[in-house]
Amino acid sequence: MAGRKLVYYLKVLKGTSKGQWFWHITAPNGKIIADGAEGYGKKSGAVRAAKRFILVAETGALMLKED
C-alpha cells in the first residue's frame, strides 16, 4: 500500500470482573480487525501493546499464514 496511509481506530476498554484493561482495533467500517488476547493491569499497558501491534503490522513484519 505504498503512498496510502492506513487509518486505525484504537479502543481501550476496562474489563468488568478484575478491573483489567483490554484493547481492540477497528477498521473504518467499525469491524474489529485485531484485539489483545490478554488483559492488562493498567490502561497504559493496553495502549502500549496495541501501539506495538500497529507498528509491527505497518512495518510488514507481520505475516499471515493460512492453514
C-alpha positions in Angstrom: 0.0 0.0 0.0 2.7 2.4 -0.9 1.7 6.0 -0.6 -1.5 5.2 1.2 -1.9 5.8 4.9 -3.9 3.3 6.8 -6.3 4.6 9.5 -6.8 2.6 12.7 -9.3 3.2 15.4 -7.9 2.1 18.8 -10.4 1.4 21.6 -9.2 0.7 25.1 -11.8 -0.8 27.3 -11.9 -1.6 31.0 -13.0 -5.2 31.8 -15.7 -5.9 34.4 -14.6 -8.6 36.8 -11.0 -8.0 37.6 -10.6 -4.4 36.5 -8.2 -5.3 33.7 -7.8 -3.3 30.5 -8.3 -4.7 27.0 -7.8 -3.2 23.5 -9.1 -3.7 20.0 -8.5 -2.1 16.7 -11.3 -1.4 14.3 -11.4 -0.6 10.6 -13.2 2.5 9.3 -16.3 0.3 8.8 -16.4 -0.5 12.6 -15.4 -4.1 12.3 -12.8 -5.4 14.8 -9.7 -6.3 12.9 -7.4 -7.1 15.9 -7.6 -7.4 19.6 -5.4 -8.2 22.6 -5.7 -11.7 23.8 -4.9 -10.8 27.4 -5.9 -8.2 30.0 -3.6 -5.5 31.3 -3.4 -4.2 34.8 -3.1 -0.6 33.7 -4.6 1.3 30.8 -1.1 2.4 29.7 -0.1 -1.3 29.3 -3.0 -1.9 27.0 -2.3 1.2 24.9 1.4 0.3 24.7 0.6 -3.3 23.5 -1.8 -2.0 20.8 0.7 0.5 19.5 3.3 -2.2 19.3 0.9 -4.4 17.3 0.3 -1.5 14.9 4.0 -0.8 14.5 4.7 -4.5 13.6 1.8 -4.6 11.2 2.9 -1.4 9.4 6.5 -2.5 9.0 5.5 -5.7 7.3 7.0 -7.8 10.0 3.6 -9.5 10.5 2.8 -12.2 8.0 -0.5 -14.1 7.8 -0.3 -17.8 7.1 -3.4 -19.7 6.0 -3.9 -23.4 7.0 
